[in-house]
Amino acid sequence: MEGLDRNLIDGKMVPAAGGGTFETLNPATEEVLGVAADGTAEDVDVAIGAARTAFDTTTWSRDHAFRARCLRQLHDALVSHADELRELTIAEVGAPRFLTSIAQLDSPIEDLLWAADLAERYEWRTDLGEATPVGIRSRRWVEKEAAGVVGAITPWNFPHQINLAKLGPALAAGCTVVLKPAPDTPWAAAAVAQIAATETDLPPGVLNVVNSSDHAIGAMLSSDPRVDVVSFTGSTATGKKVMAASAETLKRVFLELGGKSAFIVLDDADVAGASGMAAFAACTHAGQGCAITTRLLLPRARFDEGVAAATSAMEALGAKDPQDPGTICGPVISARQRDRIEGYLRLASEEGGTFATGGSRSATHDRGFFIDPTLVVGLDNSSRVAREEIFGPVLVAIPHDGDDDAVRIANDSPYGLSGAVHSGDSERAWAVARTVRTGTMSVNGGVWYSGDVPFGGYKASGIGREMGVQGFEEYLETKAIAEAV
């Protein structure tokens, strides 16, 4: 595809100021795929100015039908380039091919249609009727308006899903956007930018995409007074910095942060089947997902049964080539991430844990950043390996002594993003699900992920919601109006 070495600023695909570029790698082979524009502070400054001008001086924020049309154009254009985007995503992200038919590509593209429809069917105005406050008869209503310029900062693990989950609702709401993607997956964002710039009627400045190897320039979106909303997905530590920087100009902040979610298996469940599902989830995309359930809570009396089933599943899955349609666990994104995971595996041993399977980088790959699917046993919930987000194919199995104890362990976490519960009794499962303090829960294998479902977490997992009507409303302001009658 063309334009992958350029940024989208004010309607044009342009080189970075100064012409700088940086390399993007294939994490399965360690080969250089090519280069991306290495944006600078000057590029971000120009992009913010373009977004500000487009919001303040055009009808974009008020023309709901036009926004819907542009989003449908973007959807159709992305669909027409799906084959190219699929191969790019597998190569740059290391995403298993099967995942590109769902959350890594196809599903987020389809969710653009939901956002487009919402731009037209949303109740932008609510009539509150007449009243006589302080003796003045008035007709009153509430209107929803676009919040302004959005600074979107996104990670590398599911780039299309997260980029489009921000762009679709923000643009549908009438905002203009400056997107700063992660430097690990710049082409994923540049490809969407190129398609948007050349195959839609998006006005100049409405969408800007600035790739850069410098993480620090994303901080400009938090501190610049021309930006009204910051939408950030990433680590909790960075999210705190984004929030602190945004406080100086009192921006609205959406934060989708980390997780260490629990997969609870009750004693009346199919323990072997549920444990296999937990292993599958922990291995998916090499465990590189904030909502993945990475703590397996098993009934103590059936702990060995669950561990055996999870071990068998992990060994069957293995760490394999993402190009293979049957691969579930591909590489992790980079040498840095591989080394970080290996540090946690050493820590697991230091804390007294053992490996039921895995525990090291894959010996079956000469190149690429592969970690064998790993099941840690022998640790309790107070261990760092059970409390900190690892972002690799690592599952920690912990015994529990009944429903209340399982809920206690699940809630004994700084995070509260997701979770799962399995039981032979649906009502019992629901009772547990309602007491686990997380933003999303799966009951007996139910799937909550969809563009119309709000996603976000409690506690250190973030503030606000992405997707769903609630996520759309993160990009709106509320105006109350009264007219004397």
C-alpha positions in Angstrom: 0.0 0.0 0.0 1.1 3.6 -0.6 1.6 6.2 2.0 2.8 4.0 4.8 5.9 6.2 5.2 3.8 9.3 5.7 1.5 11.0 8.2 -1.9 12.4 7.6 -2.0 16.1 8.5 -4.7 18.6 7.3 -6.0 16.3 4.6 -2.7 15.3 3.0 -0.3 12.4 3.4 3.0 14.1 4.1 6.6 13.2 5.3 7.6 14.0 8.8 9.0 17.4 9.4 12.7 17.0 8.6 12.0 13.8 6.6 12.8 11.4 9.4 11.7 7.8 9.3 12.0 4.7 11.6 11.7 1.0 10.9 8.8 -1.3 11.6 9.6 -5.0 12.2 7.9 -8.3 11.7 7.8 -9.8 15.2 7.6 -13.4 13.9 10.8 -13.1 11.8 12.6 -10.0 13.1 12.8 -8.8 9.5 12.4 -5.1 8.7 9.2 -4.5 6.8 9.9 -0.9 5.9 9.8 2.5 7.4 7.2 4.9 8.8 7.2 8.7 9.2 9.0 9.7 12.3 6.8 12.6 13.4 8.1 15.4 15.5 6.7 18.0 17.9 6.2 20.3 14.9 4.1 17.7 13.2 1.9 17.3 16.2 1.6 21.0 16.6 0.4 21.4 12.9 -2.0 18.5 13.3 -3.6 20.0 16.4 -3.9 23.3 14.6 -5.6 21.6 11.6 -8.0 19.7 13.9 -8.8 22.9 15.8 -9.5 24.8 12.6 -11.7 22.1 11.1 -13.8 21.9 14.2 -14.1 25.7 14.7 -14.6 26.8 11.1 -16.5 24.1 9.3 -20.0 22.5 9.6 -18.5 19.1 10.5 -19.7 19.1 14.1 -23.3 20.0 13.1 -23.9 18.0 10.0 -24.8 14.5 11.3 -25.8 13.1 7.9 -22.5 14.1 6.3 -20.5 12.5 9.1 -22.5 9.3 8.7 -21.8 9.3 5.0 -18.1 9.8 5.5 -17.9 6.9 8.0 -19.8 4.6 5.6 -17.3 5.6 2.9 -14.5 4.7 5.2 -16.1 1.4 6.1 -16.5 0.5 2.4 -13.0 1.6 1.5 -11.5 -0.5 4.3 -13.5 -3.5 3.2 -12.2 -3.1 -0.3 -8.7 -3.2 1.0 -9.3 -5.9 3.5 -6.9 -8.4 1.9 -4.0 -6.0 2.0 -4.8 -4.9 5.5 -5.0 -8.5 6.7 -1.5 -9.3 5.4 -0.1 -6.1 6.8 -1.7 -6.8 10.2 -0.3 -10.3 10.4 3.2 -9.1 9.4 3.4 -6.0 11.5 1.4 -7.0 14.6 2.2 -10.7 14.7 -1.5 -11.2 14.9 -2.7 -14.8 14.2 -4.5 -15.0 10.9 -7.7 -16.2 12.5 -7.9 -13.1 14.7 -8.0 -10.8 11.7 -11.4 -12.2 10.9 -12.6 -10.9 14.2 -11.2 -8.3 16.6 -7.9 -7.6 14.8 -9.6 -6.3 11.6 -13.0 -7.4 10.3 -15.0 -6.7 13.4 -13.8 -3.1 14.1 -14.3 -2.3 10.4 -17.9 -3.4 10.7 -18.4 -1.4 13.9 -17.9 1.8 11.8 -21.3 1.2 10.4 -22.8 1.1 13.9 -21.1 4.4 14.6 -22.4 5.9 11.3 -25.9 4.8 12.1 -25.7 6.3 15.6 -24.7 9.7 14.2 -28.1 9.8 12.5 -30.4 8.1 15.1 -28.9 9.5 18.3 -31.3 11.8 20.2 -29.3 15.0 20.0 -32.0 17.0 21.6 -34.3 16.2 24.5 -37.3 18.3 25.3 -37.8 19.0 29.0 -41.1 20.8 28.6 -42.2 24.1 30.2 -41.7 25.2 33.7 -41.8 28.5 35.7 -38.6 28.8 37.7 -38.2 32.1 39.6 -41.5 33.2 38.0 -40.4 33.1 34.4 -42.3 30.7 32.2 -39.7 28.9 30.0 -39.5 26.2 27.5 -36.4 24.0 28.2 -34.4 21.4 26.4 -31.0 19.7 26.5 -28.8 19.4 23.5 -25.8 17.2 22.9 -22.8 18.7 21.1 -19.4 17.5 19.9 -16.8 18.0 22.6 -14.2 19.4 20.2 -10.7 18.2 19.3 -9.8 14.7 20.5 -6.3 13.6 21.1 -6.3 9.8 20.7 -3.3 7.8 21.9 -3.3 4.1 21.1 -1.2 0.9 21.8 0.1 -1.8 19.5 -1.7 -5.0 20.6 -5.0 -4.6 18.6 -4.2 -1.5 16.6 -7.2 -1.6 14.2 -9.7 -2.4 16.9 -8.5 0.3 19.2 -7.8 3.0 16.6 -11.2 2.5 15.0 -13.0 2.2 18.4 -11.8 5.7 19.0 -12.1 7.2 15.5 -15.6 5.9 14.7 -17.4 7.2 17.8 -15.4 10.5 17.9 -16.0 11.3 14.3 -19.6 10.2 14.5 -20.0 12.6 17.5 -18.7 15.5 15.4 -15.3 15.8 16.9 -12.0 16.2 15.0 -9.1 13.9 15.9 -5.4 13.7 16.2 -4.3 10.1 16.4 -0.9 9.2 17.9 -0.5 5.4 17.4 2.1 3.2 19.1 5.5 3.1 17.3 5.5 -0.7 17.3 2.6 -0.8 14.7 2.8 2.4 12.7 1.8 0.9 9.3 -1.6 -0.2 10.7 -2.5 3.4 11.4 -0.8 4.8 8.3 -2.8 2.4 6.0 -6.1 3.6 7.5 -5.0 7.2 7.2 -4.1 6.7 3.5 -7.4 5.1 2.8 -9.3 7.9 4.6 -7.4 10.6 2.8 -7.9 9.3 -0.7 -11.2 7.4 -0.6 -13.5 9.4 1.6 -14.9 12.9 1.7 -13.5 13.6 5.2 -12.7 17.3 5.2 -9.0 18.4 5.7 -8.1 18.5 9.4 -11.0 16.3 10.6 -8.7 13.3 10.9 -4.9 13.6 11.5 -2.6 10.6 12.1 1.0 11.3 13.4 3.3 8.3 13.7 6.5 8.8 15.6 9.2 6.7 17.3 9.1 9.2 20.2 6.5 8.3 22.8 6.9 11.7 24.4 5.2 13.6 21.6 2.0 12.0 22.6 2.2 14.0 25.8 1.6 17.2 23.7 -2.0 16.0 23.2 -2.5 16.0 27.0 -1.0 19.4 27.6 -2.0 21.5 24.6 -5.0 23.8 25.4 -6.4 23.4 21.9 -7.2 19.7 22.6 -10.5 19.2 24.4 -10.6 15.4 25.1 -7.8 12.9 25.5 -8.7 9.3 24.8 -5.9 7.0 25.9 -5.5 3.2 25.9 -2.4 1.7 27.4 -0.7 1.0 30.7 -2.0 2.2 34.0 1.4 3.9 34.7 1.2 6.0 31.5 -2.5 6.6 32.0 -1.7 8.3 35.3 0.7 10.6 33.5 -1.8 11.4 30.8 -4.4 12.3 33.5 -2.0 14.5 35.4 -0.9 16.4 32.3 -4.5 16.8 31.1 -5.4 18.3 34.5 -3.5 21.5 33.7 -6.1 22.4 31.1 -9.0 20.5 32.7 -9.5 18.3 29.7 -12.0 15.5 29.6 -10.0 12.2 29.9 -10.9 8.7 28.9 -8.5 6.0 30.1 -8.7 2.3 29.2 -5.8 0.8 31.1 -4.5 -2.5 32.4 -6.0 -5.7 33.8 -5.3 -8.9 35.7 -8.7 -10.5 35.3 -9.9 -13.7 36.9 -11.4 -16.8 35.3 -13.4 -18.3 38.1 -14.3 -22.0 37.9 -16.9 -23.2 40.5 -17.0 -26.7 41.9 -20.1 -27.7 39.9 -18.6 -26.6 36.5 -17.0 -28.8 33.8 -13.6 -28.0 35.4 -11.6 -29.6 32.6 -13.6 -27.8 29.8 -13.5 -24.5 31.6 -9.8 -24.7 32.3 -9.1 -25.5 28.7 -11.1 -22.4 27.7 -9.0 -20.3 30.2 -5.8 -21.6 28.7 -7.1 -20.8 25.2 -7.9 -17.2 26.3 -4.5 -16.7 27.9 -2.7 -17.9 24.8 -4.8 -15.8 22.3 -2.5 -13.3 20.5 0.2 -14.5 22.9 -1.7 -13.0 25.9 -1.4 -9.5 24.6 -4.8 -8.2 25.6 -5.7 -6.0 28.5 -9.0 -7.9 29.1 -7.6 -11.4 28.9 -8.3 -13.5 32.0 -4.8 -14.4 33.3 -5.7 -15.7 36.8 -7.4 -19.1 36.8 -9.2 -19.6 40.1 -9.9 -23.4 40.6 -11.8 -25.2 43.4 -9.2 -26.5 45.7 -10.6 -30.1 45.6 -10.4 -30.2 41.8 -7.3 -28.0 41.4 -5.1 -30.8 39.9 -7.8 -31.6 37.4 -8.0 -28.0 36.2 -4.2 -27.7 36.0 -3.9 -30.8 34.0 -6.6 -29.7 31.5 -5.0 -26.2 31.1 -1.6 -27.7 30.7 -2.8 -30.0 28.0 -4.5 -27.2 26.1 -1.4 -24.9 26.3 0.9 -27.6 25.1 -1.4 -28.3 22.2 -1.6 -24.7 21.2 2.1 -23.9 21.4 3.7 -20.8 20.0 3.4 -20.9 16.3 3.7 -18.9 13.0 0.9 -16.3 12.9 0.5 -16.9 9.1 -0.8 -20.4 9.9 -4.7 -20.2 10.0 -4.6 -22.6 13.0 -2.3 -20.5 15.1 -3.7 -19.1 18.3 -0.5 -18.0 20.1 1.9 -16.1 17.8 4.9 -14.0 18.8 4.9 -11.1 21.2 5.4 -7.7 19.7 9.1 -7.0 20.3 12.4 -8.1 21.9 11.7 -5.7 24.6 8.4 -7.2 25.4 9.8 -10.7 25.2 12.5 -9.8 27.7 10.0 -8.2 30.0 8.0 -11.4 30.1 11.1 -13.5 30.7 11.7 -11.2 33.7 8.3 -12.2 35.1 9.0 -15.9 34.5 12.2 -15.5 36.5 10.2 -13.7 39.2 7.7 -16.6 39.3 10.5 -19.0 40.2 11.9 -16.5 42.8 8.5 -16.2 44.4 8.3 -20.0 44.8 6.2 -20.8 41.8 6.7 -23.7 39.3 5.7 -24.2 35.7 3.2 -26.8 34.8 4.2 -26.1 31.3 6.3 -23.5 29.5 8.4 -21.0 31.4 10.7 -19.8 28.7 11.1 -18.4 25.2 10.2 -20.9 22.5 13.0 -23.3 21.5 11.2 -24.2 18.2 11.8 -20.8 16.6 15.2 -19.6 15.5 13.9 -16.1 15.0 11.0 -14.1 16.2 9.8 -13.0 19.7 8.1 -16.3 20.8 7.3 -17.3 24.4 6.0 -20.7 25.1 2.5 -20.7 26.6 3.1 -20.9 30.4 1.0 -22.1 33.3 2.3 -21.0 36.8 1.3 -22.9 39.9 2.3 -22.8 43.5 1.7 -19.0 44.0 -1.0 -17.3 45.9 -2.8 -14.1 45.0 -0.3 -11.9 46.9 2.6 -12.7 44.5 3.6 -10.1 42.0 3.1 -12.5 39.1 -0.5 -12.9 40.2 -1.0 -9.2 40.7 0.8 -7.4 37.9 -0.1 -7.3 34.2 2.5 -9.4 32.2 1.0 -9.1 28.7 2.3 -12.4 27.6 0.9 -16.0 27.3 1.2 -16.6 31.1 -1.6 -18.0 33.2 -1.4 -18.3 37.0 -3.6 -21.0 38.6 -4.7 -20.3 42.1 -7.0 -22.5 44.3 -10.1 -21.2 46.0 -12.3 -22.5 48.8 -15.8 -21.8 47.5 -17.8 -19.0 45.8 -17.2 -16.3 48.4 -13.4 -17.1 48.5 -13.3 -17.0 44.7 -14.9 -13.6 44.6 -12.6 -12.4 47.3 -9.5 -13.4 45.3 -10.9 -12.0 42.1 -11.6 -8.7 43.7 -8.2 -8.6 45.5 -6.6 -6.8 42.6 -5.7 -3.2 41.8 -7.5 -3.8 38.5 -11.1 -4.4 37.5 -11.4 -4.7 33.7 -12.8 -8.1 32.9 -13.5 -11.6 34.2 -15.3 -14.9 33.7 -17.2 -17.4 35.7 -18.2 -21.0 34.9 -20.8 -23.0 36.8 -23.3 -25.8 36.2 -25.9 -23.5 37.7 -26.6 -20.4 35.8 -28.1 -18.5 38.8 -25.1 -19.4 40.9 -22.8 -18.1 38.1 -24.8 -14.9 37.8 -24.6 -14.3 41.6 -20.8 -14.5 41.4 -20.6 -12.3 38.3 -22.6 -9.6 40.0 -20.2 -9.4 42.9 -16.9 -9.3 41.0 -16.0 -5.6 40.5 -15.1 -5.4 36.9 -16.4 -3.6 33.8 -17.1 -6.7 31.8 -17.9 -10.3 32.8 -18.4 -13.5 30.8 -20.8 -16.1 32.3 -20.5 -19.7 31.1 -18.6 -18.6 27.9 -20.8 -15.6 26.9 -19.0 -13.1 24.7 -19.5 -9.4 25.6 -17.2 -7.9 22.9 -19.1 -5.9 20.3 -19.2 -2.3 19.0 -22.5 -1.6 20.8 -21.2 -2.9 24.2 -19.5 -0.4 26.5 -16.0 -1.5 27.4 -13.9 -0.2 30.3 -13.0 -1.0 33.9 -13.1 -0.2 37.6 -10.2 0.9 39.8 -6.8 1.0 38.1 -8.3 -0.3 34.9 -9.4 3.1 33.8 -12.0 5.9 33.7 -15.0 6.0 31.3 -16.1 3.6 28.6 -15.2 2.9 25.0 -17.7 1.6 22.4 -21.4 1.4 22.9 -23.6 4.5 23.4 -21.7 5.3 26.6 -18.4 5.4 24.6 -20.0 7.6 22.0 -21.1 10.0 24.7 -17.5 10.4 26.0 -17.1 12.7 23.0 -20.1 14.8 23.6 -20.9 17.9 25.7 -24.3 18.7 27.3 -25.9 22.1 26.8 -29.1 23.1 28.7 -31.2 25.8 26.9 -34.2 27.7 28.0 -36.4 30.2 26.1 -38.9 32.4 27.8 -42.5 31.9 26.5 
